C-alpha cells in the first residue's frame, strides 16, 4: 500500500514538505488511538530478535537512524512501525534553522537523497523536554555542535548536549561526520577526536556518580569517505578512549555512477540511499576484520531490502539503521528485515 498509494502522493511534493506532512499524519493517527493498527501490521515480536549490546537490550536489531526525528517528537510513534530503537537528533546546544531551503533532494532513479540540512533543530533543551515522556523504545541521542561554534570550542557544545540529554537517552552518538556543517569533519582527525571522546568519557563518569545512574554508552558516527589509514586511526581511537562502538556510516560527498540528471547530482550535501550501500558495507567489514571484532558496529547506509541488511550483518554489523530506505520502501521494510533475520536463524 505504501509504495503503490502513499509514496506516489508524498513524492508529488517537495521532500521537506512531505516529511513535515508525514509527521503530522502519524501524530494524528496515533492521537486517534490507531497506533495499534500500525503495531498489528508492522511489529514482529520474537525473543530471538533481541540483542544485548553495551548493557542495553534491543527488542530487535533494526533502528531508525538520526536525522528523521531530529527534535524527538515521535519516537514512541515510530516504535509502532516495528523499530527496535530510535535515534533522535542531531541536536545542538542552541536552536538553529540549518541551511537555506531548498536543501533536500530526491534522486528517485538512484533511490537516493541529497541533503544539506545543516543540523536544523530546536536545540537540545527542547529535545530533552520532549524526551521526558515515557519511552516505549530505546532512544539514542545524536549530538553535534552549532554552526557558529568554532572547532576550538566544539567540545563545550558536545558537553552541553551530553549533560542535557544524560537522564533522557539510553546511548549517545557523537556526530563529527556530517558534511553539512563547515569544518565539522576536521574533528574526525585523530588528535581532536581523541580529545573530544576522552572529555565525554570523563563527563560520563562524573554525571553517573552525581545522578546515581549508570554510565551511558558512547558511540562515534563516522563518514564513509575515510581512507583505510583513517579507518585504522578510528580503530586506535576506540581502543584508546574506550568508547562503546561505531556507527558506520554517515552520508557521502561522493557522486559515483548515478543515474539521475546531473543538475540534481551536483547539488551540495551528503548523499544517502542505495548508492551508499556498497561503501558502507566495505567500511563495516574493514572495521570488523581489522579490529578483530573488538567493538560493536551499527550499520547504516543504503539498506533498501532485507538482503541489504543481511549483507551488513554478515560484514560485521551488530545492529542496522534505516533512513532513506524507510522513505523509499516504507515501514514494511522493517518487518521484512526482522523476518529475514529470523529465517536465517532456522
C-alpha positions in Angstrom: 0.0 0.0 0.0 2.8 2.4 0.9 4.7 2.1 -2.4 1.5 1.9 -4.5 -0.5 4.7 -2.9 1.2 6.7 -0.2 4.7 7.2 -1.6 3.5 8.4 -5.1 1.4 11.1 -3.3 4.2 12.2 -1.0 6.7 12.3 -3.9 4.5 14.9 -5.6 5.6 17.4 -3.0 9.0 18.9 -2.0 10.8 16.4 0.2 10.9 18.6 3.3 7.2 19.4 2.9 6.4 15.7 2.6 8.5 15.0 5.7 6.5 17.5 7.8 3.2 16.2 6.4 4.2 12.7 7.3 4.9 13.7 10.9 1.6 15.5 11.1 -0.3 12.4 9.7 1.5 10.0 12.0 0.7 12.2 15.0 -3.0 12.5 14.0 -3.4 8.7 13.5 -1.7 8.0 16.9 -3.8 10.6 18.7 -6.9 8.8 17.4 -5.7 5.6 19.1 -4.9 3.9 15.8 -1.3 3.1 16.7 -2.4 -0.5 17.3 -3.1 -0.9 13.6 0.5 0.0 12.8 1.7 -2.4 15.5 -0.5 -5.2 14.3 0.7 -4.7 10.7 4.4 -4.0 11.1 5.7 -5.2 14.5 7.3 -8.6 14.7 7.9 -9.7 18.3 10.2 -12.6 18.9 12.7 -13.2 21.7 15.2 -14.5 19.1 15.3 -10.9 17.6 16.5 -9.4 20.9 20.1 -8.2 21.0 22.2 -7.2 24.1 24.9 -4.6 23.4 26.8 -2.2 25.7 24.5 -3.1 28.6 21.2 -2.4 26.7 18.6 -4.9 25.5 17.2 -4.1 22.0 13.9 -5.6 21.0 15.2 -6.2 17.5 18.3 -5.1 15.5 16.5 -2.6 13.2 16.6 1.1 14.3 15.6 4.5 12.9 18.7 6.5 12.1 19.3 10.0 13.3 18.1 12.9 11.1 14.5 11.7 10.8 13.2 12.6 14.2 15.5 15.5 14.9 13.6 17.0 17.8 12.4 13.8 19.5 8.7 14.5 18.5 7.5 11.0 17.5 9.9 8.4 18.9 7.2 6.4 20.6 5.0 6.5 17.4 8.0 5.2 15.3 8.2 2.2 17.6 4.7 1.3 16.4 6.3 0.6 13.0 8.5 -2.1 14.5 11.8 -0.3 15.1 13.8 -1.8 17.9 15.4 1.6 18.7 15.1 5.2 17.6 18.0 7.7 17.4 17.0 11.4 17.8 18.9 14.4 16.6 21.4 15.6 15.6 20.8 18.2 18.3 22.9 21.2 19.1 23.1 23.4 22.3 21.3 26.3 20.7 18.4 26.1 18.2 19.4 26.7 14.7 17.5 26.9 11.4 20.0 25.0 9.3 20.9 25.9 5.8 18.7 27.8 3.5 15.9 25.9 1.6 15.9 24.1 -0.8 18.2 21.7 1.0 16.7 18.2 0.4 16.6 16.5 -2.9 15.3 13.1 -4.1 17.3 11.2 -6.7 14.4 8.8 -7.5 16.2 6.8 -10.2 19.0 6.1 -7.8 16.8 5.5 -4.7 18.8 8.2 -3.0 18.6 11.6 -1.3 21.0 14.5 -1.1 20.6 16.6 2.0 22.4 19.7 3.2 20.1 20.3 6.2 22.8 21.7 8.4 21.7 20.4 11.8 18.4 22.2 11.8 16.9 21.6 15.2 15.1 23.3 18.1 18.0 22.8 20.4 19.0 20.2 22.9 16.9 21.5 25.8 13.7 21.3 23.7 14.6 17.7 22.8 15.2 16.9 26.5 11.8 18.3 27.3 10.2 16.0 24.6 12.1 13.0 26.0 10.5 13.3 29.4 7.6 11.3 28.1 7.7 7.6 28.9 9.7 5.7 26.3 8.3 2.6 24.6 11.6 2.1 22.8 15.3 2.5 23.4 16.5 6.0 22.5 19.8 7.2 21.1 20.9 10.8 21.4 22.9 12.1 18.4 24.8 15.2 19.4 26.7 17.9 17.4 27.9 21.4 17.6 26.3 24.7 16.5 27.4 26.1 13.1 28.7 29.3 14.7 30.8 27.5 17.2 34.5 27.3 16.1 36.1 23.9 16.2 38.4 25.1 19.0 35.3 25.4 21.2 33.4 22.4 19.9 34.0 20.3 23.0 31.9 22.7 25.0 28.9 22.2 22.7 29.1 18.4 22.9 29.4 18.5 26.7 26.3 20.8 26.9 24.3 18.3 24.8 25.7 15.3 26.7 24.6 16.7 30.1 21.2 17.9 28.9 20.3 14.5 27.5 22.0 12.3 30.0 18.9 11.4 32.0 16.7 11.0 28.9 18.5 8.8 26.4 19.9 5.2 26.5 23.0 5.8 24.5 24.9 8.7 22.8 26.2 9.2 19.3 28.9 11.7 18.6 28.4 13.2 15.2 31.6 14.7 13.7 30.9 13.3 10.2 28.1 15.3 8.7 29.3 17.1 5.6 26.8 20.0 6.0 28.4 21.9 8.9 31.5 23.7 7.7 34.7 22.3 9.2 32.9 19.6 11.2 34.7 16.7 9.6 38.0 18.1 10.7 37.0 16.9 14.1 37.5 13.3 12.8 41.2 13.8 12.8 42.9 11.7 15.3 44.1 14.3 17.9 40.9 16.4 18.2 38.6 13.4 18.1 40.6 11.5 20.8 40.5 14.7 22.9 36.7 15.1 22.4 35.9 11.5 23.2 38.1 11.5 26.3 36.3 14.6 27.6 32.9 13.0 27.0 34.0 9.8 28.8 35.1 11.8 31.8 31.8 13.7 31.8 30.0 10.4 31.6 31.7 9.2 34.8 31.0 12.5 36.6 27.3 12.6 35.7 26.9 8.9 36.5 28.2 9.5 40.1 26.3 12.8 40.5 23.0 11.5 39.4 23.5 7.9 40.7 22.8 6.4 37.2 24.7 4.0 35.1 27.2 5.5 32.6 25.7 5.8 29.1 27.2 4.1 26.1 29.0 6.4 23.7 29.3 5.7 20.0 31.0 7.5 17.2 29.4 8.1 13.8 31.9 8.1 11.0 31.9 9.2 7.4 32.1 6.7 4.5 34.7 8.8 2.8 37.6 8.0 5.2 40.7 6.3 3.8 41.9 2.9 5.1 44.6 4.8 7.1 42.0 7.0 8.7 39.8 3.9 9.5 42.8 2.4 11.2 43.1 5.6 13.2 39.4 5.2 14.2 40.2 1.6 15.5 43.1 3.1 17.6 40.8 5.8 18.9 38.2 3.4 20.0 40.9 1.4 21.9 42.5 4.5 23.5 39.3 6.2 24.5 37.4 3.0 25.4 34.1 4.2 23.8 31.4 1.7 23.2 31.1 1.4 19.4 30.9 2.8 15.9 28.1 3.8 13.6 29.1 3.2 10.0 28.3 5.3 8.1 27.0 8.9 7.7 26.3 10.3 4.2 28.9 10.6 1.5 30.2 13.5 -0.6 31.0 11.1 -3.5 28.8 11.2 -6.6 29.8 8.0 -8.5 27.7 6.1 -11.1 24.5 8.0 -10.5 21.6 7.7 -13.0 19.8 10.9 -12.0 20.2 14.1 -14.1 23.4 16.0 -13.5 21.6 19.1 -12.3 20.4 17.2 -9.2 23.5 15.1 -8.6 25.7 18.2 -8.4 23.7 19.7 -5.5 26.0 20.1 -2.5 25.3 17.9 0.6 25.5 14.4 1.8 24.3 11.6 -0.4 22.3 8.7 1.3 20.5 5.7 -0.1 21.2 2.9 -2.4 24.4 4.3 -3.9 25.9 4.3 -0.4 25.2 0.6 0.3 28.4 -0.9 -1.1 30.8 1.6 0.5 29.1 1.5 3.9 29.3 -2.3 3.9 33.0 -2.1 3.0 33.7 0.2 5.9 31.8 -2.1 8.3 33.8 -5.1 7.1 37.1 -3.3 7.3 36.5 -2.1 10.9 35.2 -5.5 12.0 38.1 -7.5 10.4 41.0 -5.1 11.2 39.8 -4.7 14.9 39.1 -8.4 15.2 35.6 -7.6 16.2 36.8 -5.5 19.2 33.7 -3.3 19.4 30.1 -3.3 18.3 29.1 -1.7 15.0 25.8 -0.3 13.9 25.5 -0.5 10.1 23.6 2.2 8.2 23.7 3.3 4.6 21.7 2.1 1.6 19.5 -0.5 3.2 16.5 -0.9 0.9 15.9 -4.6 1.3 16.2 -7.4 3.8 19.2 -8.6 1.7 20.9 -5.3 2.1 20.5 -5.5 5.9 21.8 -9.1 6.0 24.9 -8.0 4.0 25.8 -5.5 6.7 25.2 -8.0 9.5 27.3 -10.6 7.6 30.0 -7.9 7.2 30.2 -7.4 11.0 27.4 -5.1 12.0 25.5 -6.0 15.2 22.6 -3.7 14.5 21.3 -1.8 11.5 19.5 1.5 11.0 17.3 2.8 8.3 16.7 6.3 6.9 16.5 6.7 3.1 15.3 3.1 2.7 12.5 3.8 5.1 11.4 6.7 2.9 11.5 4.7 -0.4 10.4 1.3 0.8 8.1 2.2 3.7 7.6 0.6 7.1 7.0 -2.9 5.7 10.8 -3.0 5.2 11.4 -3.2 9.0 9.3 -6.3 9.3 10.9 -7.9 6.2 14.4 -7.4 7.7 13.4 -8.9 11.0 11.7 -11.8 9.3 14.8 -12.4 7.2 16.9 -12.4 10.3 14.7 -15.0 12.0 14.7 -17.1 8.8 18.4 -17.1 8.8 18.5 -18.5 12.3 16.4 -21.5 11.4 
